[in-house]
Amino acid sequence: MPTILCAGAGHMGRSHALAYHNIPEFDIVGICTRSAGSREKLNEELGGSYALFDDYYQALKETKPDAVSISTYPDTHAPYAIAALEAGCDVFIEKPLAETVEEAQSIVDAAKANKRKLVIGYILRHHPSWQKFIEMSHELGKPLVMRMNLNQQSSGASWETHKNLMSSISPIVDCGVHYVDVMCQMTRSKPVRVSGLGARLSDELPEGKINYGHLQVTFEDGSVGWYEAGWGPMMSETAFFVKDVVGPKGCVTIEAKEAAGEGASADVDAHTKTNTLRRHFSELDAEGNFVKQDAWTLTGDEPDHDELCHREQVFFLNAIQNDEDLSNHMDDAINSMKIVIAADQSFRTGEMVTL
């Protein structure tokens, strides 16, 4: 039974701690956050029996855990993860892996050097409907055109959280790694060029920070993809959720009926739900008419956010207990980081970045 220290008690940290609490094979030995209120609230939700800490390094030293779960802001990811790995702990870490590619690589290098497991929180990899979406994309031929976005109209506490996040990282980096990772799984090809756009839409942001970004990536096989992400009270609720892949043989589109309506862009459960996958076939007959009608695949297994986090932690547990080789998992995380960081660099320099 691996003992685990939970660092961070925000939205993601809470869901991961809930998973550890409900998986018998894990034993939580401590909850560590900068905010006393958040760790006390989480501890109360979990029964009030866990040790609480405000200093991560003290918690790591005192609890001597087998594993650490890191769901803190990205500026702490590299030092926290490396300290845990060098202390002999396996690590689960939320995306993005770090603030920079260099820091991300240093975490992966530390995991390999210390022969520890490192799992990065790419939640969509554990969603059966997204797995099906990627599988169906492989029927479309090459090259692919991938179109994705996730804009969030936020206010109140959500806007405060977004502003805190943007003090260290932009939306295109924080959210983009998910969808760039999906694109890489769809194309199975090497990314070669990236361009990016950005805009500062609020005076409430720290100097030099942006709350809207857009990236375009070209792959070695000729496939192309774009991704868009914006946060804040000014963002539109219209077409905030686009998930579409097109190839010579047709296209597959997520038609997420729950990702619509007032306030839907701020609902994290709606961000992963697919509801229906629409498959369009491009084949024409001699008269130029479509040979096949569009087909809809209903996605019955729609885990909510907490259940997806639970599945991630089952994956983490299996990796520890069965000594799973996570080399590809870690390499994929580095590749997606390279793309989103290149997009941010492209926006700031005005130049396309060759990878």
VEXDREN-2710 file (C-alpha; in Angstrom, 1 decimal):
% VEXDREN-2710
k/r/px/py/pz
1/MET/0.0/0.0/0.0
2/PRO/1.8/3.2/-1.2
3/THR/1.6/6.1/1.2
4/ILE/1.0/9.4/-0.6
5/LEU/1.5/13.1/0.2
6/CYS/-1.1/15.4/-1.5
7/ALA/0.3/18.8/-2.4
8/GLY/-2.4/21.3/-3.5
9/ALA/-6.1/21.3/-2.6
10/GLY/-7.7/23.4/-5.4
11/HIS/-10.1/22.0/-7.9
12/MET/-7.7/19.3/-9.3
13/GLY/-6.0/18.6/-5.9
14/ARG/-9.4/18.0/-4.3
15/SER/-10.4/15.5/-7.0
16/HIS/-7.1/13.6/-6.8
17/ALA/-7.2/13.5/-3.0
18/LEU/-10.7/12.2/-3.1
19/ALA/-9.5/9.4/-5.4
20/TYR/-6.6/8.4/-3.1
21/HIS/-9.1/8.5/-0.2
22/ASN/-11.4/6.1/-2.0
23/ILE/-8.8/3.7/-3.4
24/PRO/-8.0/1.2/-0.7
25/GLU/-4.4/0.6/-1.9
26/PHE/-3.4/4.3/-1.3
27/ASP/-2.8/5.7/2.2
28/ILE/-2.8/9.5/2.4
29/VAL/-0.2/10.7/5.0
30/GLY/-0.6/14.4/4.6
31/ILE/-2.3/17.3/2.8
32/CYS/-0.1/20.3/2.1
33/THR/-1.2/23.7/0.8
34/ARG/-0.3/27.3/1.1
35/SER/-3.8/28.2/2.2
36/ALA/-4.9/26.9/5.6
37/GLY/-8.6/27.3/4.7
38/SER/-8.3/25.0/1.6
39/ARG/-6.5/22.2/3.3
40/GLU/-8.8/22.3/6.3
41/LYS/-11.8/22.3/4.1
42/LEU/-10.5/19.3/2.1
43/ASN/-9.5/17.4/5.2
44/GLU/-13.0/17.9/6.6
45/GLU/-14.6/16.6/3.4
46/LEU/-12.4/13.5/3.7
47/GLY/-13.3/12.8/7.3
48/GLY/-10.8/15.1/9.1
49/SER/-8.2/12.5/9.9
50/TYR/-5.2/13.6/7.8
51/ALA/-2.1/15.5/8.8
52/LEU/-2.0/19.0/7.5
53/PHE/1.1/21.0/6.4
54/ASP/1.8/24.5/5.0
55/ASP/5.4/23.8/4.0
56/TYR/5.9/21.2/1.2
57/TYR/9.5/20.3/2.0
58/GLN/8.8/19.9/5.7
59/ALA/5.8/17.6/4.8
60/LEU/8.0/15.6/2.5
61/LYS/10.7/15.2/5.2
62/GLU/8.2/14.3/8.0
63/THR/5.8/12.0/6.2
64/LYS/8.5/10.1/4.1
65/PRO/5.8/9.1/1.6
66/ASP/6.2/6.4/-1.1
67/ALA/4.5/8.8/-3.6
68/VAL/3.6/12.4/-4.0
69/SER/0.7/14.0/-5.8
70/ILE/1.4/17.6/-7.1
71/SER/-1.6/19.7/-8.0
72/THR/-0.1/23.1/-7.2
73/TYR/0.6/26.1/-9.5
74/PRO/3.0/25.4/-12.3
75/ASP/5.8/27.6/-10.9
76/THR/6.3/25.0/-8.1
77/HIS/6.1/21.9/-10.3
78/ALA/9.8/21.4/-11.1
79/PRO/11.3/22.0/-7.6
80/TYR/8.5/20.0/-5.9
81/ALA/8.7/17.1/-8.3
82/ILE/12.5/16.9/-8.3
83/ALA/12.6/17.0/-4.5
84/ALA/10.1/14.1/-4.3
85/LEU/11.9/12.0/-7.0
86/GLU/15.3/12.5/-5.3
87/ALA/13.7/11.4/-2.0
88/GLY/12.7/8.1/-3.7
89/CYS/9.1/8.9/-4.3
90/ASP/6.9/8.1/-7.3
91/VAL/5.2/11.2/-8.6
92/PHE/1.8/12.1/-10.0
93/ILE/1.9/15.7/-11.3
94/GLU/-0.8/17.8/-12.9
95/LYS/-0.4/19.3/-16.3
96/PRO/1.4/21.3/-17.5
97/LEU/4.5/19.4/-16.4
98/ALA/6.4/22.7/-15.8
99/GLU/6.6/26.3/-16.9
100/THR/9.4/25.6/-19.5
101/VAL/10.5/22.8/-21.6
102/GLU/13.9/22.8/-19.8
103/GLU/12.1/22.4/-16.4
104/ALA/9.9/19.7/-17.8
105/GLN/12.9/17.8/-19.1
106/SER/14.6/18.1/-15.8
107/ILE/11.7/16.4/-14.1
108/VAL/11.7/13.6/-16.6
109/ASP/15.5/13.2/-16.2
110/ALA/15.1/13.0/-12.4
111/ALA/12.4/10.3/-12.7
112/LYS/14.7/8.2/-15.0
113/ALA/17.8/8.8/-12.9
114/ASN/16.1/7.8/-9.7
115/LYS/14.1/4.9/-11.4
116/ARG/10.8/6.3/-10.1
117/LYS/7.4/6.5/-11.8
118/LEU/6.2/9.8/-13.2
119/VAL/2.6/10.2/-14.4
120/ILE/1.4/13.5/-15.8
121/GLY/-2.2/14.4/-15.5
122/TYR/-3.4/14.2/-19.1
123/ILE/-7.0/13.4/-18.0
124/LEU/-8.4/13.0/-21.6
125/ARG/-6.2/9.9/-22.0
126/HIS/-8.4/8.1/-19.5
127/HIS/-11.7/9.1/-21.0
128/PRO/-13.3/6.3/-23.1
129/SER/-15.1/8.7/-25.5
130/TRP/-11.9/10.7/-26.2
131/GLN/-10.1/7.4/-26.8
132/LYS/-12.8/6.5/-29.3
133/PHE/-12.5/10.0/-30.9
134/ILE/-8.8/9.4/-31.5
135/GLU/-9.4/5.9/-32.7
136/MET/-11.9/7.1/-35.3
137/SER/-9.5/9.8/-36.5
138/HIS/-7.3/7.0/-37.7
139/GLU/-9.9/6.0/-40.3
140/LEU/-9.8/9.3/-42.1
141/GLY/-6.5/9.0/-44.0
142/LYS/-3.8/11.6/-44.1
143/PRO/-3.2/14.4/-43.8
144/LEU/-5.5/15.5/-41.0
145/VAL/-6.9/18.9/-40.2
146/MET/-7.5/19.2/-36.5
147/ARG/-9.6/22.0/-35.0
148/MET/-10.0/22.4/-31.3
149/ASN/-10.7/25.1/-28.7
150/LEU/-11.8/25.5/-25.1
151/ASN/-12.6/29.1/-24.1
152/GLN/-13.9/29.7/-20.6
153/GLN/-16.1/32.6/-19.5
154/SER/-15.1/33.0/-15.9
155/SER/-16.1/35.3/-13.1
156/GLY/-15.9/35.4/-9.3
157/ALA/-13.7/32.7/-7.8
158/SER/-13.0/31.1/-11.2
159/TRP/-11.7/34.4/-12.6
160/GLU/-9.5/34.8/-9.5
161/THR/-8.1/31.3/-10.0
162/HIS/-7.5/32.0/-13.7
163/LYS/-5.6/35.3/-12.8
164/ASN/-3.5/33.4/-10.3
165/LEU/-2.7/30.8/-13.0
166/MET/-1.8/33.5/-15.6
167/SER/0.7/35.0/-13.3
168/SER/3.0/32.1/-14.3
169/ILE/1.5/30.6/-17.4
170/SER/-0.9/31.4/-20.3
171/PRO/-4.1/29.6/-21.2
172/ILE/-2.6/28.3/-24.4
173/VAL/0.1/26.6/-22.4
174/ASP/-2.0/25.4/-19.5
175/CYS/-4.9/24.0/-21.5
176/GLY/-3.2/23.5/-24.8
177/VAL/-1.0/20.6/-23.7
178/HIS/-4.2/18.4/-23.4
179/TYR/-5.4/19.0/-27.0
180/VAL/-2.0/19.1/-28.6
181/ASP/-1.4/15.7/-27.0
182/VAL/-4.7/14.5/-28.6
183/MET/-3.4/15.9/-32.0
184/CYS/-0.1/14.0/-31.6
185/GLN/-2.1/10.8/-30.9
186/MET/-4.2/11.4/-34.0
187/THR/-1.4/12.1/-36.4
188/ARG/1.3/9.8/-34.9
189/SER/3.6/12.2/-36.7
190/LYS/6.4/14.6/-35.6
191/PRO/5.5/18.3/-35.1
192/VAL/7.8/20.5/-37.2
193/ARG/6.5/24.1/-37.2
194/VAL/4.4/26.2/-34.8
195/SER/3.0/29.7/-34.9
196/GLY/1.1/31.5/-32.2
197/LEU/-1.1/34.5/-31.5
198/GLY/-2.1/36.1/-28.3
199/ALA/-4.1/39.0/-26.8
200/ARG/-4.3/40.8/-23.4
201/LEU/-8.0/41.4/-22.9
202/SER/-8.0/42.7/-19.3
203/ASP/-6.1/45.3/-17.2
204/GLU/-6.4/43.0/-14.2
205/LEU/-3.6/40.7/-15.5
206/PRO/0.0/41.0/-14.4
207/GLU/2.2/43.1/-16.7
208/GLY/3.1/41.2/-19.9
209/LYS/0.6/38.4/-19.4
210/ILE/-2.2/37.4/-21.8
211/ASN/-5.5/35.7/-21.3
212/TYR/-6.2/34.6/-25.0
213/GLY/-4.0/32.5/-27.2
214/HIS/-4.2/30.6/-30.5
215/LEU/-1.7/28.2/-31.9
216/GLN/-1.2/26.5/-35.3
217/VAL/1.0/23.4/-35.7
218/THR/2.2/21.6/-38.8
219/PHE/3.3/17.9/-38.7
220/GLU/5.8/16.1/-40.7
221/ASP/3.1/14.1/-42.6
222/GLY/1.4/17.3/-43.7
223/SER/-1.3/17.3/-41.0
224/VAL/-2.2/20.6/-39.4
225/GLY/-4.0/21.6/-36.3
226/TRP/-5.1/24.7/-34.5
227/TYR/-6.1/25.3/-30.8
228/GLU/-7.6/28.3/-29.1
229/ALA/-7.9/29.1/-25.4
230/GLY/-9.2/32.2/-23.6
231/TRP/-10.1/32.9/-20.0
232/GLY/-12.1/35.7/-18.4
233/PRO/-15.4/37.5/-18.0
234/MET/-15.2/38.8/-21.5
235/MET/-15.1/35.5/-23.3
236/SER/-18.0/34.4/-25.5
237/GLU/-20.2/31.4/-24.7
238/THR/-20.7/30.9/-28.5
239/ALA/-18.6/28.2/-30.1
240/PHE/-16.3/27.9/-27.1
241/PHE/-16.2/24.1/-27.5
242/VAL/-15.0/22.9/-30.9
243/LYS/-13.5/19.4/-31.4
244/ASP/-13.2/18.3/-35.0
245/VAL/-10.8/16.3/-37.1
246/VAL/-11.0/16.2/-40.9
247/GLY/-9.2/13.8/-43.4
248/PRO/-9.5/12.8/-47.0
249/LYS/-12.1/10.2/-46.1
250/GLY/-14.3/12.5/-44.1
251/CYS/-14.4/13.8/-40.6
252/VAL/-15.3/13.1/-36.9
253/THR/-16.8/15.8/-34.8
254/ILE/-17.7/15.9/-31.1
255/GLU/-21.2/17.1/-30.8
256/ALA/-21.3/17.8/-27.0
257/LYS/-24.9/18.8/-26.3
258/GLU/-24.0/19.4/-22.6
259/ALA/-21.3/21.8/-23.7
260/ALA/-23.8/24.5/-24.6
261/GLY/-26.0/27.0/-22.8
262/GLU/-25.6/29.6/-20.2
263/GLY/-22.4/29.2/-18.1
264/ALA/-21.4/25.9/-19.8
265/SER/-17.9/27.1/-20.6
266/ALA/-17.1/27.4/-16.9
267/ASP/-18.4/23.9/-16.1
268/VAL/-15.4/21.6/-15.9
269/ASP/-17.5/18.5/-16.2
270/ALA/-18.8/19.8/-19.6
271/HIS/-15.2/20.2/-20.8
272/THR/-14.7/16.4/-21.2
273/LYS/-18.2/15.2/-22.1
274/THR/-18.7/14.2/-25.7
275/ASN/-22.3/12.9/-25.8
276/THR/-22.1/12.1/-29.5
277/LEU/-19.4/11.5/-32.1
278/ARG/-20.5/12.3/-35.6
279/ARG/-18.8/10.5/-38.5
280/HIS/-19.0/12.0/-41.9
281/PHE/-18.0/10.0/-45.0
282/SER/-16.5/11.9/-48.0
283/GLU/-17.1/9.2/-50.7
284/LEU/-19.2/10.4/-53.7
285/ASP/-21.0/8.3/-56.4
286/ALA/-20.9/8.8/-60.1
287/GLU/-23.5/11.6/-59.8
288/GLY/-21.5/13.4/-57.2
289/ASN/-23.8/12.5/-54.3
290/PHE/-22.6/11.1/-51.0
291/VAL/-22.5/7.3/-50.9
292/LYS/-23.0/7.1/-47.1
293/GLN/-25.1/9.1/-44.7
294/ASP/-23.4/10.5/-41.6
295/ALA/-23.3/8.1/-38.6
296/TRP/-23.6/9.0/-34.9
297/THR/-21.9/7.1/-32.2
298/LEU/-23.5/7.6/-28.8
299/THR/-21.0/7.7/-25.9
300/GLY/-22.5/5.9/-23.0
301/ASP/-19.6/5.8/-20.6
302/GLU/-19.4/9.5/-19.6
303/PRO/-17.4/9.7/-16.3
304/ASP/-17.6/13.0/-14.5
305/HIS/-14.5/15.0/-13.5
306/ASP/-14.0/13.2/-10.1
307/GLU/-14.4/9.7/-11.8
308/LEU/-11.8/10.7/-14.4
309/CYS/-9.3/11.7/-11.7
310/HIS/-10.1/8.4/-10.0
311/ARG/-9.2/6.5/-13.2
312/GLU/-6.0/8.5/-13.5
313/GLN/-5.0/7.4/-10.0
314/VAL/-5.8/3.8/-10.8
315/PHE/-3.4/4.1/-13.7
316/PHE/-0.8/5.6/-11.4
317/LEU/-1.2/2.8/-8.9
318/ASN/-0.9/0.2/-11.7
319/ALA/2.3/1.8/-12.9
320/ILE/3.8/1.6/-9.4
321/GLN/2.6/-1.9/-8.6
322/ASN/3.3/-3.5/-12.0
323/ASP/6.5/-1.5/-12.8
324/GLU/5.0/-0.2/-16.0
325/ASP/7.4/1.4/-18.5
326/LEU/6.3/5.1/-18.7
327/SER/9.0/6.2/-21.2
328/ASN/6.5/7.0/-24.0
329/HIS/4.1/8.7/-21.5
330/MET/6.9/11.1/-20.4
331/ASP/8.2/11.7/-23.9
332/ASP/4.7/12.6/-25.1
333/ALA/4.5/15.1/-22.3
334/ILE/7.7/16.7/-23.3
335/ASN/6.6/16.9/-27.0
336/SER/3.3/18.6/-26.1
337/MET/5.2/21.1/-23.9
338/LYS/7.5/21.9/-26.8
339/ILE/4.5/22.8/-29.0
340/VAL/2.7/25.0/-26.6
341/ILE/5.8/26.8/-25.5
342/ALA/6.8/27.3/-29.1
343/ALA/3.4/28.9/-29.7
344/ASP/4.0/31.3/-26.8
345/GLN/7.4/32.1/-28.1
346/SER/6.0/32.7/-31.6
347/PHE/3.5/35.2/-30.3
348/ARG/6.1/37.1/-28.4
349/THR/8.7/37.2/-31.2
350/GLY/6.3/37.4/-34.2
351/GLU/8.2/34.6/-35.8
352/MET/7.2/31.0/-36.7
353/VAL/9.1/28.5/-34.6
354/THR/10.7/25.4/-36.3
355/LEU/11.0/22.4/-33.9
END
